[in-house]
Amino acid sequence: MTSLSQKNLMKLAKQSDAKGDTKTAIQNLEEALRDSQPTEIVIELCDLYLKSKQEDQAYALIKEEPDLFSDERIFAEYSKILQANHFLIEALE
């Protein structure tokens, strides 16, 4: 569950990303994750990491999720990250 503060930071991140300011968008989402890690913020941040060619950061963040396979959104993001990192062996498992 996201707090009001986290929702505001997500909104700011989307606005920054729409303006092409990926760095600020990432900073906003990283701040939103300080208290807790709601799935929606993790997915948004992973997308931004991939967009800014920080595939290793996306991988590290997604691996913190407790279950990568039961939530379709998490699994889809995990698959994209594996592909971006060229982790074929792990993707095939």
N, C-alpha and C positions, 0 to 999 in steps of 0.2 A: 504494500500500500504506500502510495506516495503522499508526502506531506504537502502543505500549501507552498512552503518554501521550495521544495523540490519541483513542484509543478511550475512555479514562476521561473526557476532556473532552466527548466526544459523549454519553456516558452522563449526565454531569452536566447537559448542555444539555437532554436529553430530560426529565430530572426537573424541571428549572426550568420548562420549557415546560408540562409537565403541571400544574404548580402555578400556571400563569398568569403566571409571571415571565419574559416574553419578553426583556426587557433583559438579564438574567443569562444566559439561554440563548444569546443573540447573542454576548455577551462570551466565553463559553466556546468557542464555535465559531470566533470570530475568533482566539482564542489557539491553537486547534488548527491553524489555517492558517499560523501563523508559520513553521514549518519546511518544510512542503510542502503541496500542495493536492490531496489525494485527491478524486476525483469525489464520493464519498458525502458528504463534509463540505461541499463546495461546494453540492450540492443541498440539504442540510439548512439551511445558512445562507441560501441564497436563499429557501427557504420561509419562514424566520423573518423575513427582511427584508420579504417580501410581507405577511406576517401583521401586521407592525408598521407598515405603510404607508410603508416605505422602498424603494419600487420602484426608485428611481435607484441605490441601493446594490446591489440584486439584479442590475440590468442591468450595472453596472460589473464585478461579480464574475463573472457568467456569460460576459461578453465576454473574460475572461482565459483561458477554456478554449481549448485549441489547435484543437479540431474540434467545432463545435456540431451537426454533422449525422450523424455516424456512430454515436454512442452514443444509443440511444433515450431513455434517462433524461435525458441532457443536452438533447436536442432538445425533449423534452416540457417540461422546466423552462424552457428558452429561450422556447418558445411561450407559456407562462403569463406569463412576465415581459414579453414584448412586448405581450400583451393587457392586462396591468395598467398598463403605461405608455402604452397607446393608440398604439403604434407600428405602425399598420396597414400602412403602406407597406413597412416592413422585414419584417413578418410575411408579406406576400404574395410577397416575393422568394424 
